[in-house]
Amino acid sequence: MTRRTATPSARRPAALPVVLLALLALLGCVVGPAAPASAGGGPPGSDRDPRAAAAATAAAAAAPADPPPVAADAAGPDPDLPGPWQIGYRTVRIVDSSRPGRVLVTSLWYPARPDASAAPGTPLPGTSGTSGVNGVNGTNGPSGGPRAATESGAGGACPEVAAAGPAGLGGPGRPAFYPLVGNVGFPSASAVTDAAPAPGRFALVVFSHGSAGSRVQSAYLMEALASHGFLVAAPDHPGDTMTDAAAGREERQLALATDRPRDVSAVIDALTARSCLVASRVRRDEIGVVGFSFGGFTAVVSSIGVLSAPADRRIRASVGIAAATSPLPAASLAQVRVPTLLIGGTRDVNVPIARNVDRAFNLLVDSHPRMTVAVTGAVHNSFTEICRQAGLLGAAGIPAVLGMQVALTSAATCWWPRIAPADAHRLADRYTVAFLALHLRGEPGYARYLTSPEAGDARLATVRSSP
């Protein structure tokens, strides 16, 4: 494809605040929260079964100490499949000192030792060095005690341990617990809470959820990234979660357009602050952002800034899944200079692929390389765990409004003629893992997976790229 060049504007367009008001209409029309998944094994046809967690944990003990090294020019592990690393999980709290009261409950997935067990006294990713079972000072997490000082100029303090899960679920050495709301959620089939971290440093990926979504709404993708050697951090964006929406306390969308990128930067601050133990596990020159829907918008603008949110120059790659980019002016998209991947569904009526993915591809003239993947038959929430989440309906504790949203969204997502959820997830795994492994970690062996799929998958995705 012929590459066009343009001189980006040195200033953000004055019309940007007005244009971003379109997010109110655009993102407000998305039906239902894009949230975690199902409990009790999920609905018929679910592509994951929580009963497999015990088998996964047992198999981990038999695995080699660390994945064997791969030659630089060799093909990377197939990103369609779980990677060679075991997966650890932890929930932390990050307090943004630059915005008083802004507390980011954040899920971490990380490469773990193969015994998949907690190692008492071992500093885990995202902790300030404490090793309490469910928190620093009690069963419900930190109780306001001293925390490590924030780095000069940083917005996020060292992460603090938060509660692992309700009623004993998700405790150390147990399958990770992914909440929908309150005590309602499901256990992971592969991630283990507080598993001893693998040695070494890893590329960091921050995930930004969709509007009225949650930090675990695409847990399948977070697990895939961690199993392929990434450290993944996914914060809840206060004022824009499913719980906030159900309680009627949503923040204004225009304010969120700036708060969200600042949340991403606060998470990066917290995980890279030299005063924090976790910084020794992060490759500071390998940081990317992945986002879904409004989170895809967040991922794209994080490296250039938007309104009062400054550009975060530490971000080296971005991935937007069903990303709501249509409100961004051409001059803003022309400022993006990091490698960008955009994934969309051909049947997405909430964030249509032509006005978002295709338009952005044409306007990201200084993003090298840039790439799009059009997934045939995918609708907006095909890239979330909504179809497993539907298995939670009927559980006590789900607010009626939230239950109705889940029911309506799953009905519009999970059955023919839409793509099978397992296929949509596998394609998101494939292209996100391979793109970040190649363009963030610099591993050329993953390039072979960034072409159009072959054989039976050829009808499922169309790939477009520009160097």
Secondary structure, 3 states (H helix, E strand, C coil): CCCCCCCCCCCCCCCHHHHHCHHHHHHHCCCCCCCCCCCCCCCCCCCCCCCHHHHHHHHHHCCCCCCCCCCCCCCCCCCCCCCCCEEEEEEEEEEECCCCCCEEEEEEEEEECCCCCECCCCCCCCCCCCCCCCCCCCCCCCCCCCCCCCCCCCCECCCEECCCCHHHCCCCCCEEEEEEECCEEEEEEEEEECECECCCCEEEEEEECCCCECCCCCHHHHHHHHHCCEEEEEECCCCCEHHHHHHCCCCCHHHHHHHHHHHHHHHHHHHHCCCCHHHHHEEEEEEEEEEECHHHHHHHHCCCCECCECCCCCCCEEEEECCCCCCCCHHHHCCCCCCEEEEEECCCCCCCCHHHHHHHHHHCCCCCCEEEEEECCCCHHHHCCHHHHHHHCCCCCCCHHHHHHHHHHHHCCCCCCCCCHHHHHHHHHHHHHHHHHHHCCCCHHHHHHHCCCCHHHHHCEEEEEEC
